[in-house]
């Protein structure tokens, strides 16, 4: 993971806390699962959030 500045890290932590406190968010915005792309852990390609969750499971 690349280094980020402290302000960005703080903002990201606030987002993470909000998501934890708002479990129904992704149920109400399920289409985001198809839009969010994250780096595949073993390669430099992007994958969907759903695919990443399947890898974790």
Predicted model as a PDB file, atoms N, CA, C, CB and O in Angstrom, pLDDT in the B-factor column:
MODEL        1                                                                  
ATOM      1  N   UNK A   1       0.845  -1.175   0.000  1.00 49.00           N  
ATOM      2  CA  UNK A   1       0.000   0.000   0.000  1.00 49.00           C  
ATOM      3  C   UNK A   1       0.889   1.236   0.000  1.00 49.00           C  
ATOM      4  CB  UNK A   1      -0.960  -0.001   1.217  1.00 49.00           C  
ATOM      5  O   UNK A   1       1.867   1.290   0.745  1.00 49.00           O  
ATOM      6  N   UNK A   2       0.567   2.221  -0.816  1.00 61.00           N  
ATOM      7  CA  UNK A   2       1.364   3.428  -0.873  1.00 61.00           C  
ATOM      8  C   UNK A   2       1.026   4.337   0.299  1.00 61.00           C  
ATOM      9  CB  UNK A   2       1.146   4.156  -2.198  1.00 61.00           C  
ATOM     10  O   UNK A   2      -0.067   4.280   0.862  1.00 61.00           O  
ATOM     11  N   UNK A   3       1.999   5.180   0.651  1.00 77.00           N  
ATOM     12  CA  UNK A   3       1.811   6.098   1.769  1.00 77.00           C  
ATOM     13  C   UNK A   3       0.820   7.201   1.393  1.00 77.00           C  
ATOM     14  CB  UNK A   3       3.160   6.710   2.197  1.00 77.00           C  
ATOM     15  O   UNK A   3       0.792   7.664   0.252  1.00 77.00           O  
ATOM     16  N   UNK A   4       0.022   7.606   2.355  1.00 81.00           N  
ATOM     17  CA  UNK A   4      -0.916   8.699   2.148  1.00 81.00           C  
ATOM     18  C   UNK A   4      -0.663   9.742   3.224  1.00 81.00           C  
ATOM     19  CB  UNK A   4      -2.396   8.198   2.180  1.00 81.00           C  
ATOM     20  O   UNK A   4      -0.108   9.442   4.281  1.00 81.00           O  
ATOM     21  N   UNK A   5      -1.076  10.968   2.941  1.00 91.00           N  
ATOM     22  CA  UNK A   5      -0.846  12.016   3.928  1.00 91.00           C  
ATOM     23  C   UNK A   5      -1.797  11.841   5.114  1.00 91.00           C  
ATOM     24  CB  UNK A   5      -1.026  13.411   3.290  1.00 91.00           C  
ATOM     25  O   UNK A   5      -2.852  11.221   4.978  1.00 91.00           O  
ATOM     26  N   UNK A   6      -1.429  12.380   6.263  1.00 91.00           N  
ATOM     27  CA  UNK A   6      -2.234  12.193   7.477  1.00 91.00           C  
ATOM     28  C   UNK A   6      -3.675  12.686   7.341  1.00 91.00           C  
ATOM     29  CB  UNK A   6      -1.578  12.902   8.629  1.00 91.00           C  
ATOM     30  O   UNK A   6      -4.585  12.057   7.881  1.00 91.00           O  
ATOM     31  N   UNK A   7      -3.904  13.790   6.636  1.00 94.00           N  
ATOM     32  CA  UNK A   7      -5.266  14.302   6.480  1.00 94.00           C  
ATOM     33  C   UNK A   7      -6.120  13.317   5.688  1.00 94.00           C  
ATOM     34  CB  UNK A   7      -5.251  15.676   5.782  1.00 94.00           C  
ATOM     35  O   UNK A   7      -7.274  13.069   6.040  1.00 94.00           O  
ATOM     36  N   UNK A   8      -5.554  12.756   4.620  1.00 93.00           N  
ATOM     37  CA  UNK A   8      -6.295  11.776   3.833  1.00 93.00           C  
ATOM     38  C   UNK A   8      -6.566  10.531   4.669  1.00 93.00           C  
ATOM     39  CB  UNK A   8      -5.521  11.407   2.553  1.00 93.00           C  
ATOM     40  O   UNK A   8      -7.662   9.974   4.606  1.00 93.00           O  
ATOM     41  N   UNK A   9      -5.589  10.090   5.447  1.00 93.00           N  
ATOM     42  CA  UNK A   9      -5.773   8.918   6.301  1.00 93.00           C  
ATOM     43  C   UNK A   9      -6.900   9.153   7.298  1.00 93.00           C  
ATOM     44  CB  UNK A   9      -4.471   8.577   7.041  1.00 93.00           C  
ATOM     45  O   UNK A   9      -7.700   8.255   7.559  1.00 93.00           O  
ATOM     46  N   UNK A  10      -6.963  10.361   7.856  1.00 95.00           N  
ATOM     47  CA  UNK A  10      -8.028  10.700   8.803  1.00 95.00           C  
ATOM     48  C   UNK A  10      -9.390  10.685   8.121  1.00 95.00           C  
ATOM     49  CB  UNK A  10      -7.770  12.074   9.431  1.00 95.00           C  
ATOM     50  O   UNK A  10     -10.363  10.178   8.679  1.00 95.00           O  
ATOM     51  N   UNK A  11      -9.456  11.242   6.916  1.00 95.00           N  
ATOM     52  CA  UNK A  11     -10.714  11.251   6.169  1.00 95.00           C  
ATOM     53  C   UNK A  11     -11.158   9.837   5.822  1.00 95.00           C  
ATOM     54  CB  UNK A  11     -10.572  12.083   4.894  1.00 95.00           C  
ATOM     55  O   UNK A  11     -12.341   9.511   5.921  1.00 95.00           O  
ATOM     56  N   UNK A  12     -10.216   9.003   5.418  1.00 92.00           N  
ATOM     57  CA  UNK A  12     -10.551   7.623   5.089  1.00 92.00           C  
ATOM     58  C   UNK A  12     -11.048   6.869   6.316  1.00 92.00           C  
ATOM     59  CB  UNK A  12      -9.340   6.912   4.491  1.00 92.00           C  
ATOM     60  O   UNK A  12     -11.963   6.052   6.211  1.00 92.00           O  
ATOM     61  N   UNK A  13     -10.459   7.131   7.468  1.00 95.00           N  
ATOM     62  CA  UNK A  13     -10.907   6.477   8.698  1.00 95.00           C  
ATOM     63  C   UNK A  13     -12.327   6.914   9.044  1.00 95.00           C  
ATOM     64  CB  UNK A  13      -9.948   6.797   9.865  1.00 95.00           C  
ATOM     65  O   UNK A  13     -13.128   6.101   9.507  1.00 95.00           O  
ATOM     66  N   UNK A  14     -12.648   8.186   8.826  1.00 96.00           N  
ATOM     67  CA  UNK A  14     -14.015   8.662   9.067  1.00 96.00           C  
ATOM     68  C   UNK A  14     -15.009   7.958   8.143  1.00 96.00           C  
ATOM     69  CB  UNK A  14     -14.097  10.188   8.866  1.00 96.00           C  
ATOM     70  O   UNK A  14     -16.102   7.586   8.570  1.00 96.00           O  
ATOM     71  N   UNK A  15     -14.629   7.778   6.884  1.00 94.00           N  
ATOM     72  CA  UNK A  15     -15.499   7.063   5.938  1.00 94.00           C  
ATOM     73  C   UNK A  15     -15.692   5.619   6.406  1.00 94.00           C  
ATOM     74  CB  UNK A  15     -14.899   7.094   4.495  1.00 94.00           C  
ATOM     75  O   UNK A  15     -16.811   5.105   6.409  1.00 94.00           O  
ATOM     76  N   UNK A  16     -14.597   4.971   6.801  1.00 93.00           N  
ATOM     77  CA  UNK A  16     -14.684   3.585   7.262  1.00 93.00           C  
ATOM     78  C   UNK A  16     -15.578   3.469   8.497  1.00 93.00           C  
ATOM     79  CB  UNK A  16     -13.285   3.039   7.572  1.00 93.00           C  
ATOM     80  O   UNK A  16     -16.390   2.548   8.593  1.00 93.00           O  
ATOM     81  N   UNK A  17     -15.430   4.402   9.439  1.00 96.00           N  
ATOM     82  CA  UNK A  17     -16.271   4.393  10.633  1.00 96.00           C  
ATOM     83  C   UNK A  17     -17.741   4.587  10.259  1.00 96.00           C  
ATOM     84  CB  UNK A  17     -15.820   5.490  11.616  1.00 96.00           C  
ATOM     85  O   UNK A  17     -18.620   3.922  10.807  1.00 96.00           O  
ATOM     86  N   UNK A  18     -17.999   5.498   9.328  1.00 95.00           N  
ATOM     87  CA  UNK A  18     -19.376   5.747   8.903  1.00 95.00           C  
ATOM     88  C   UNK A  18     -19.979   4.505   8.254  1.00 95.00           C  
ATOM     89  CB  UNK A  18     -19.431   6.933   7.929  1.00 95.00           C  
ATOM     90  O   UNK A  18     -21.127   4.153   8.522  1.00 95.00           O  
ATOM     91  N   UNK A  19     -19.201   3.844   7.400  1.00 93.00           N  
ATOM     92  CA  UNK A  19     -19.697   2.631   6.754  1.00 93.00           C  
ATOM     93  C   UNK A  19     -19.985   1.541   7.782  1.00 93.00           C  
ATOM     94  CB  UNK A  19     -18.686   2.125   5.718  1.00 93.00           C  
ATOM     95  O   UNK A  19     -20.979   0.824   7.664  1.00 93.00           O  
ATOM     96  N   UNK A  20     -19.124   1.412   8.788  1.00 93.00           N  
ATOM     97  CA  UNK A  20     -19.385   0.429   9.845  1.00 93.00           C  
ATOM     98  C   UNK A  20     -20.672   0.753  10.596  1.00 93.00           C  
ATOM     99  CB  UNK A  20     -18.207   0.374  10.827  1.00 93.00           C  
ATOM    100  O   UNK A  20     -21.418  -0.151  10.974  1.00 93.00           O  
ATOM    101  N   UNK A  21     -20.929   2.029  10.810  1.00 97.00           N  
ATOM    102  CA  UNK A  21     -22.107   2.464  11.563  1.00 97.00           C  
ATOM    103  C   UNK A  21     -23.372   2.488  10.708  1.00 97.00           C  
ATOM    104  CB  UNK A  21     -21.865   3.840  12.149  1.00 97.00           C  
ATOM    105  O   UNK A  21     -24.470   2.676  11.233  1.00 97.00           O  
ATOM    106  N   UNK A  22     -23.228   2.300   9.399  1.00 95.00           N  
ATOM    107  CA  UNK A  22     -24.355   2.381   8.471  1.00 95.00           C  
ATOM    108  C   UNK A  22     -24.395   1.106   7.626  1.00 95.00           C  
ATOM    109  CB  UNK A  22     -24.243   3.649   7.562  1.00 95.00           C  
ATOM    110  O   UNK A  22     -24.144   1.156   6.422  1.00 95.00           O  
ATOM    111  N   UNK A  23     -24.710  -0.032   8.246  1.00 90.00           N  
ATOM    112  CA  UNK A  23     -24.625  -1.305   7.538  1.00 90.00           C  
ATOM    113  C   UNK A  23     -25.570  -1.431   6.343  1.00 90.00           C  
ATOM    114  CB  UNK A  23     -24.902  -2.409   8.490  1.00 90.00           C  
ATOM    115  O   UNK A  23     -25.306  -2.231   5.445  1.00 90.00           O  
ATOM    116  N   UNK A  24     -26.645  -0.679   6.306  1.00 93.00           N  
ATOM    117  CA  UNK A  24     -27.587  -0.770   5.197  1.00 93.00           C  
ATOM    118  C   UNK A  24     -27.189   0.029   3.973  1.00 93.00           C  
ATOM    119  CB  UNK A  24     -28.918  -0.325   5.645  1.00 93.00           C  
ATOM    120  O   UNK A  24     -27.889  -0.014   2.961  1.00 93.00           O  
ATOM    121  N   UNK A  25     -26.081   0.758   4.038  1.00 92.00           N  
ATOM    122  CA  UNK A  25     -25.680   1.613   2.919  1.00 92.00           C  
ATOM    123  C   UNK A  25     -25.562   0.840   1.615  1.00 92.00           C  
ATOM    124  CB  UNK A  25     -24.361   2.289   3.228  1.00 92.00           C  
ATOM    125  O   UNK A  25     -26.151   1.238   0.610  1.00 92.00           O  
ATOM    126  N   UNK A  26     -24.817  -0.252   1.612  1.00 87.00           N  
ATOM    127  CA  UNK A  26     -24.604  -0.998   0.370  1.00 87.00           C  
ATOM    128  C   UNK A  26     -25.845  -1.771  -0.060  1.00 87.00           C  
ATOM    129  CB  UNK A  26     -23.440  -1.956   0.534  1.00 87.00           C  
ATOM    130  O   UNK A  26     -25.941  -2.186  -1.215  1.00 87.00           O  
ATOM    131  N   UNK A  27     -26.781  -1.966   0.836  1.00 90.00           N  
ATOM    132  CA  UNK A  27     -28.057  -2.545   0.419  1.00 90.00           C  
ATOM    133  C   UNK A  27     -28.863  -1.512  -0.362  1.00 90.00           C  
ATOM    134  CB  UNK A  27     -28.860  -3.048   1.645  1.00 90.00           C  
ATOM    135  O   UNK A  27     -29.503  -1.836  -1.362  1.00 90.00           O  
ATOM    136  N   UNK A  28     -28.824  -0.274   0.101  1.00 93.00           N  
ATOM    137  CA  UNK A  28     -29.553   0.801  -0.580  1.00 93.00           C  
ATOM    138  C   UNK A  28     -28.857   1.250  -1.863  1.00 93.00           C  
ATOM    139  CB  UNK A  28     -29.718   1.991   0.354  1.00 93.00           C  
ATOM    140  O   UNK A  28     -29.509   1.749  -2.780  1.00 93.00           O  
ATOM    141  N   UNK A  29     -27.555   1.077  -1.931  1.00 90.00           N  
ATOM    142  CA  UNK A  29     -26.777   1.498  -3.102  1.00 90.00           C  
ATOM    143  C   UNK A  29     -26.010   0.300  -3.672  1.00 90.00           C  
ATOM    144  CB  UNK A  29     -25.792   2.650  -2.727  1.00 90.00           C  
ATOM    145  O   UNK A  29     -24.802   0.372  -3.900  1.00 90.00           O  
ATOM    146  N   UNK A  30     -26.725  -0.788  -3.894  1.00 88.00           N  
ATOM    147  CA  UNK A  30     -26.110  -2.034  -4.356  1.00 88.00           C  
ATOM    148  C   UNK A  30     -25.389  -1.865  -5.692  1.00 88.00           C  
ATOM    149  CB  UNK A  30     -27.168  -3.119  -4.481  1.00 88.00           C  
ATOM    150  O   UNK A  30     -24.438  -2.594  -5.974  1.00 88.00           O  
ATOM    151  N   UNK A  31     -25.827  -0.915  -6.517  1.00 88.00           N  
ATOM    152  CA  UNK A  31     -25.180  -0.701  -7.806  1.00 88.00           C  
ATOM    153  C   UNK A  31     -23.729  -0.265  -7.661  1.00 88.00           C  
ATOM    154  CB  UNK A  31     -25.943   0.329  -8.599  1.00 88.00           C  
ATOM    155  O   UNK A  31     -22.952  -0.404  -8.606  1.00 88.00           O  
ATOM    156  N   UNK A  32     -23.344   0.262  -6.496  1.00 85.00           N  
ATOM    157  CA  UNK A  32     -21.950   0.665  -6.286  1.00 85.00           C  
ATOM    158  C   UNK A  32     -21.005  -0.530  -6.345  1.00 85.00           C  
ATOM    159  CB  UNK A  32     -21.801   1.376  -4.942  1.00 85.00           C  
ATOM    160  O   UNK A  32     -19.840  -0.378  -6.715  1.00 85.00           O  
ATOM    161  N   UNK A  33     -21.492  -1.713  -5.986  1.00 75.00           N  
ATOM    162  CA  UNK A  33     -20.639  -2.896  -6.050  1.00 75.00           C  
ATOM    163  C   UNK A  33     -20.107  -3.118  -7.461  1.00 75.00           C  
ATOM    164  CB  UNK A  33     -21.407  -4.129  -5.579  1.00 75.00           C  
ATOM    165  O   UNK A  33     -18.991  -3.610  -7.629  1.00 75.00           O  
ATOM    166  N   UNK A  34     -20.883  -2.765  -8.463  1.00 76.00           N  
ATOM    167  CA  UNK A  34     -20.433  -2.921  -9.847  1.00 76.00           C  
ATOM    168  C   UNK A  34     -19.513  -1.790 -10.289  1.00 76.00           C  
ATOM    169  CB  UNK A  34     -21.627  -2.995 -10.774  1.00 76.00           C  
ATOM    170  O   UNK A  34     -18.772  -1.939 -11.261  1.00 76.00           O  
ATOM    171  N   UNK A  35     -19.553  -0.661  -9.586  1.00 83.00           N  
ATOM    172  CA  UNK A  35     -18.756   0.497  -9.974  1.00 83.00           C  
ATOM    173  C   UNK A  35     -17.412   0.572  -9.263  1.00 83.00           C  
ATOM    174  CB  UNK A  35     -19.527   1.747  -9.707  1.00 83.00           C  
ATOM    175  O   UNK A  35     -16.436   1.063  -9.830  1.00 83.00           O  
ATOM    176  N   UNK A  36     -17.358   0.090  -8.029  1.00 79.00           N  
ATOM    177  CA  UNK A  36     -16.127   0.190  -7.238  1.00 79.00           C  
ATOM    178  C   UNK A  36     -15.122  -0.837  -7.735  1.00 79.00           C  
ATOM    179  CB  UNK A  36     -16.416  -0.017  -5.725  1.00 79.00           C  
ATOM    180  O   UNK A  36     -15.437  -2.020  -7.863  1.00 79.00           O  
ATOM    181  N   UNK A  37     -13.919  -0.376  -8.010  1.00 76.00           N  
ATOM    182  CA  UNK A  37     -12.832  -1.260  -8.457  1.00 76.00           C  
ATOM    183  C   UNK A  37     -11.677  -1.134  -7.486  1.00 76.00           C  
ATOM    184  CB  UNK A  37     -12.373  -0.915  -9.911  1.00 76.00           C  
ATOM    185  O   UNK A  37     -11.291  -0.030  -7.102  1.00 76.00           O  
ATOM    186  N   UNK A  38     -11.126  -2.274  -7.093  1.00 71.00           N  
ATOM    187  CA  UNK A  38      -9.958  -2.281  -6.219  1.00 71.00           C  
ATOM    188  C   UNK A  38      -8.868  -3.117  -6.865  1.00 71.00           C  
ATOM    189  CB  UNK A  38     -10.313  -2.829  -4.809  1.00 71.00           C  
ATOM    190  O   UNK A  38      -9.136  -3.939  -7.741  1.00 71.00           O  
ATOM    191  N   UNK A  39      -7.652  -2.902  -6.431  1.00 73.00           N  
ATOM    192  CA  UNK A  39      -6.516  -3.618  -7.006  1.00 73.00           C  
ATOM    193  C   UNK A  39      -6.567  -5.084  -6.589  1.00 73.00           C  
ATOM    194  CB  UNK A  39      -5.177  -2.972  -6.566  1.00 73.00           C  
ATOM    195  O   UNK A  39      -6.785  -5.403  -5.419  1.00 73.00           O  
ATOM    196  N   UNK A  40      -6.365  -5.968  -7.557  1.00 67.00           N  
ATOM    197  CA  UNK A  40      -6.300  -7.396  -7.287  1.00 67.00           C  
ATOM    198  C   UNK A  40      -5.066  -7.645  -6.422  1.00 67.00           C  
ATOM    199  CB  UNK A  40      -6.249  -8.234  -8.618  1.00 67.00           C  
ATOM    200  O   UNK A  40      -4.003  -7.111  -6.739  1.00 67.00           O  
ATOM    201  N   UNK A  41      -5.151  -8.420  -5.359  1.00 67.00           N  
ATOM    202  CA  UNK A  41      -4.031  -8.549  -4.421  1.00 67.00           C  
ATOM    203  C   UNK A  41      -2.771  -9.204  -4.996  1.00 67.00           C  
ATOM    204  CB  UNK A  41      -4.477  -9.333  -3.247  1.00 67.00           C  
ATOM    205  O   UNK A  41      -1.689  -9.036  -4.435  1.00 67.00           O  
ATOM    206  N   UNK A  42      -2.889  -9.941  -6.096  1.00 68.00           N  
ATOM    207  CA  UNK A  42      -1.731 -10.659  -6.620  1.00 68.00           C  
ATOM    208  C   UNK A  42      -1.271 -10.163  -7.980  1.00 68.00           C  
ATOM    209  CB  UNK A  42      -2.043 -12.112  -6.710  1.00 68.00           C  
ATOM    210  O   UNK A  42      -0.294 -10.676  -8.525  1.00 68.00           O  
ATOM    211  N   UNK A  43      -1.952  -9.187  -8.528  1.00 70.00           N  
ATOM    212  CA  UNK A  43      -1.609  -8.641  -9.833  1.00 70.00           C  
ATOM    213  C   UNK A  43      -1.912  -7.152  -9.837  1.00 70.00           C  
ATOM    214  CB  UNK A  43      -2.381  -9.368 -10.967  1.00 70.00           C  
ATOM    215  O   UNK A  43      -2.439  -6.616  -8.862  1.00 70.00           O  
ATOM    216  N   UNK A  44      -1.579  -6.489 -10.933  1.00 73.00           N  
ATOM    217  CA  UNK A  44      -1.829  -5.054 -11.046  1.00 73.00           C  
ATOM    218  C   UNK A  44      -3.129  -4.729 -11.754  1.00 73.00           C  
ATOM    219  CB  UNK A  44      -0.697  -4.398 -11.767  1.00 73.00           C  
ATOM    220  O   UNK A  44      -3.303  -3.604 -12.223  1.00 73.00           O  
ATOM    221  N   UNK A  45      -4.042  -5.676 -11.844  1.00 74.00           N  
ATOM    222  CA  UNK A  45      -5.319  -5.391 -12.502  1.00 74.00           C  
ATOM    223  C   UNK A  45      -6.373  -5.036 -11.469  1.00 74.00           C  
ATOM    224  CB  UNK A  45      -5.781  -6.595 -13.344  1.00 74.00           C  
ATOM    225  O   UNK A  45      -6.240  -5.380 -10.295  1.00 74.00           O  
ATOM    226  N   UNK A  46      -7.414  -4.351 -11.900  1.00 76.00           N  
ATOM    227  CA  UNK A  46      -8.510  -3.978 -11.012  1.00 76.00           C  
ATOM    228  C   UNK A  46      -9.605  -5.030 -11.087  1.00 76.00           C  
ATOM    229  CB  UNK A  46      -9.068  -2.582 -11.377  1.00 76.00           C  
ATOM    230  O   UNK A  46      -9.842  -5.624 -12.139  1.00 76.00           O  
ATOM    231  N   UNK A  47     -10.267  -5.251  -9.963  1.00 71.00           N  
ATOM    232  CA  UNK A  47     -11.382  -6.185  -9.890  1.00 71.00           C  
ATOM    233  C   UNK A  47     -12.536  -5.498  -9.174  1.00 71.00           C  
ATOM    234  CB  UNK A  47     -10.972  -7.502  -9.162  1.00 71.00           C  
ATOM    235  O   UNK A  47     -12.346  -4.477  -8.514  1.00 71.00           O  
ATOM    236  N   UNK A  48     -13.717  -6.054  -9.305  1.00 73.00           N  
ATOM    237  CA  UNK A  48     -14.871  -5.475  -8.625  1.00 73.00           C  
ATOM    238  C   UNK A  48     -14.809  -5.792  -7.138  1.00 73.00           C  
ATOM    239  CB  UNK A  48     -16.187  -5.998  -9.235  1.00 73.00           C  
ATOM    240  O   UNK A  48     -14.120  -6.720  -6.714  1.00 73.00           O  
ATOM    241  N   UNK A  49     -15.530  -5.017  -6.364  1.00 73.00           N  
ATOM    242  CA  UNK A  49     -15.605  -5.256  -4.931  1.00 73.00           C  
ATOM    243  C   UNK A  49     -16.205  -6.630  -4.653  1.00 73.00           C  
ATOM    244  CB  UNK A  49     -16.431  -4.161  -4.245  1.00 73.00           C  
ATOM    245  O   UNK A  49     -15.776  -7.317  -3.726  1.00 73.00           O  
ATOM    246  N   UNK A  50     -17.191  -7.033  -5.446  1.00 76.00           N  
ATOM    247  CA  UNK A  50     -17.799  -8.353  -5.272  1.00 76.00           C  
ATOM    248  C   UNK A  50     -16.772  -9.460  -5.497  1.00 76.00           C  
ATOM    249  CB  UNK A  50     -18.984  -8.528  -6.232  1.00 76.00           C  
ATOM    250  O   UNK A  50     -16.723 -10.424  -4.734  1.00 76.00           O  
ATOM    251  N   UNK A  51     -15.956  -9.327  -6.536  1.00 78.00           N  
ATOM    252  CA  UNK A  51     -14.932 -10.341  -6.810  1.00 78.00           C  
ATOM    253  C   UNK A  51     -13.933 -10.399  -5.676  1.00 78.00           C  
ATOM    254  CB  UNK A  51     -14.212 -10.051  -8.134  1.00 78.00           C  
ATOM    255  O   UNK A  51     -13.502 -11.484  -5.289  1.00 78.00           O  
ATOM    256  N   UNK A  52     -13.557  -9.253  -5.138  1.00 73.00           N  
ATOM    257  CA  UNK A  52     -12.626  -9.200  -4.000  1.00 73.00           C  
ATOM    258  C   UNK A  52     -13.225  -9.903  -2.786  1.00 73.00           C  
ATOM    259  CB  UNK A  52     -12.278  -7.734  -3.648  1.00 73.00           C  
ATOM    260  O   UNK A  52     -12.532 -10.640  -2.085  1.00 73.00           O  
ATOM    261  N   UNK A  53     -14.504  -9.675  -2.541  1.00 77.00           N  
ATOM    262  CA  UNK A  53     -15.153 -10.333  -1.402  1.00 77.00           C  
ATOM    263  C   UNK A  53     -15.158 -11.837  -1.587  1.00 77.00           C  
ATOM    264  CB  UNK A  53     -16.587  -9.819  -1.222  1.00 77.00           C  
ATOM    265  O   UNK A  53     -14.970 -12.572  -0.617  1.00 77.00           O  
ATOM    266  N   UNK A  54     -15.366 -12.313  -2.793  1.00 77.00           N  
ATOM    267  CA  UNK A  54     -15.340 -13.763  -3.044  1.00 77.00           C  
ATOM    268  C   UNK A  54     -13.950 -14.337  -2.791  1.00 77.00           C  
ATOM    269  CB  UNK A  54     -15.779 -14.070  -4.490  1.00 77.00           C  
ATOM    270  O   UNK A  54     -13.822 -15.452  -2.285  1.00 77.00           O  
ATOM    271  N   UNK A  55     -12.911 -13.584  -3.137  1.00 77.00           N  
ATOM    272  CA  UNK A  55     -11.546 -14.044  -2.899  1.00 77.00           C  
ATOM    273  C   UNK A  55     -11.308 -14.171  -1.391  1.00 77.00           C  
ATOM    274  CB  UNK A  55     -10.512 -13.071  -3.542  1.00 77.00           C  
ATOM    275  O   UNK A  55     -10.705 -15.140  -0.930  1.00 77.00           O  
ATOM    276  N   UNK A  56     -11.782 -13.195  -0.640  1.00 71.00           N  
ATOM    277  CA  UNK A  56     -11.601 -13.201   0.815  1.00 71.00           C  
ATOM    278  C   UNK A  56     -12.324 -14.386   1.445  1.00 71.00           C  
ATOM    279  CB  UNK A  56     -12.110 -11.885   1.427  1.00 71.00           C  
ATOM    280  O   UNK A  56     -11.811 -15.023   2.365  1.00 71.00           O  
ATOM    281  N   UNK A  57     -13.534 -14.674   0.933  1.00 70.00           N  
ATOM    282  CA  UNK A  57     -14.299 -15.802   1.474  1.00 70.00           C  
ATOM    283  C   UNK A  57     -13.641 -17.117   1.112  1.00 70.00           C  
ATOM    284  CB  UNK A  57     -15.741 -15.778   0.957  1.00 70.00           C  
ATOM    285  O   UNK A  57     -14.142 -18.179   1.481  1.00 70.00           O  
TER     286      UNK A  57                                                      
ENDMDL                                                                          
END                                                                             
